[in-house]
């Protein structure tokens, strides 16, 4: 079972990925709204937050601008493996798994 992304969320991910490839930095929320002809920056922010929670997008914890990073979620079995292992792991193993998940951009998925 994979992560379910809406069409609009997929458009946002594609826009961020293309923008980052072309410019070397990620777009601002306003640039995303303008690029996708969306009226509300607040709705972009909501979609971004949901994509982060799903593990499809990473952003800096410190609130820095232009830190959006698309995460490859094409391997849902990886997140399933993390979740199942985390469930039976010792406290020490949980810490290692959480660090690995953060490196892979999967920490949002593990918090479900």
N, C-alpha and C positions, 0 to 999 in steps of 0.2 A: 504494500500500500504506500503510494507516494504522497508527497506534499501537494495539496491542492492550491493552485494559484488561479485567481480570476484573470479574465482577459485584460482588464485594465492594469492589474498588478504586473502581468507579463509585459505589457506595453511599457510600463515604468521601468522594469528591469532591463528590457531591451534598450530603452533610451539611455539609461545610466551607463550601460555597457558600451554602447556606441559612442556616447559623449566622452567617456573616459578614454576609449581607444584613440579618438581623434584629438583630444586636448591634453591628455596626460594627467588630468585631474577630474574628479567627479563633479557633476553639476550641483548647483544650489537648488533648493526647493522651488524657487522662482523660475529658474531656467527649465526645470522639469515641467512646471505648469505651463510656461510659455511654449516650450517645444512640443508639448502634447495638446496644446490648445485647451487646457483645463482652466476653469474660472477661479478656482479656489486653491490657494497655497495650503490652507488648512486641510483640505482633502488629500493633497499630496503628502502632507505630514502624517496623516492617518494611515494612508497606504504604506508609507515607509515604515512606520511603527509596526504595522501588521506583518510586513515582509521580514523585518528584523525578528519578530516573535516566531515566525515560521522557520527561520534559519536560512532564508533565501537571500538575505542582505545583511551586511555588517556595517556598523558605523562606530566611530570612536566613542568611547565612554565619557570622554571629557567635554563632549558637545562641540568639538572643533568643526568648522565648516569644511566642506569638500572632502569628507572622509568616507563617503558611501562606497561600498565594495560589494559587487555581486558575487554570491557564493554558488558554486556548482552544486545543484541539488539533483543532478541526474542519477545519482546513486542512492536511492532511498534506503537500500539495505544497510548502508553505512550508519545511518541514523538509527535504524532498528537495532543494529548490533550494539551501538553505544547505549541505547535505552535499556536493552535487555541485560547487558553486562553491568550497567550502573545499578540496576535493581538488586543484584545479588553480590555486589562488590563490598569489600571491607571499606572502612573509612579511608584508609591509606590509598587503596585502589581507586576510590571515588575521586580523590584529589587528583590523581594522575589522569584519570579519564576526563575530568573537567578541564584540566590544562590542555589535553590533546584536543578536546572538542573546541576549545577557544581558538587554538591554532588553526583548526580546520574550518572555523566559522560555524560550528554546529551548536554553540552554547544555548542559543535561543530554543532550539529543538529539544534539548535536554531538560529544559525548565517546564515542559508541558505536563 
